[in-house]
Amino acid sequence: MLSGGDTQRRLLAQLLDYKKGLSIDDLALRLEISRTAVKQHLSTLERDGYVARGTARRTAGRPEQTFVLTDSGIDFFPKQYSWFSKVLLQTLRSRIGENDLGEFMYNLGVDMSATALPRITGKTRLERIVEIVRIMNETGFVAHVVDAEEGSLPRIACKNCVYHDLSKEYPEVCRFDIGFLSGLMGAEVEQEECMQRDGGELCRFRFIPYA
């Protein structure tokens, strides 16, 4: 949410057009507002992480400070990640079939777990589960540890599915999570409950074999 409304949106759009950056004078000219107003908007946008200072541009006089979009500024503009993901999944499913797509997603999850292995190296199985929950929360799952039943490891439950729209049409996507968790724990994982499949309020995973 931009506090400066349409003017700040237009300012960001100008910087989107000029990736190398624009100066205060450039922006004042293009937006048809005063330099003071541009400075105020830039100060707010820089504070909020949408804009950063770029390289100083040489002129006949003093060098001009330029401003560029940050990743957050670029992400302010709409993206079609969901649409693109659906195109990829539809193409894969049509070429290799549902079963192989599920296996592909599982193996992809296992492969991706390697990037997080340093965070759990040397930890006990219980400590690994706690750290895995932290990793999942960092990506938006809203996960928590479910107390263990006697003779078993704690389960992991998630209140938010980050693939909610995709998994409606492509339930094979859920196999990615199973592969990711399996790769981190070095154990088979069962998805006991699925928000999409079961119509419940959460997704629940348990590790096999029991501890």
Order of alpha helices (4+ residues) and beta strands (2+ residues): alpha-beta-alpha-alpha-beta-beta-alpha-alpha-alpha-alpha-beta-beta-alpha-alpha-beta-alpha-beta
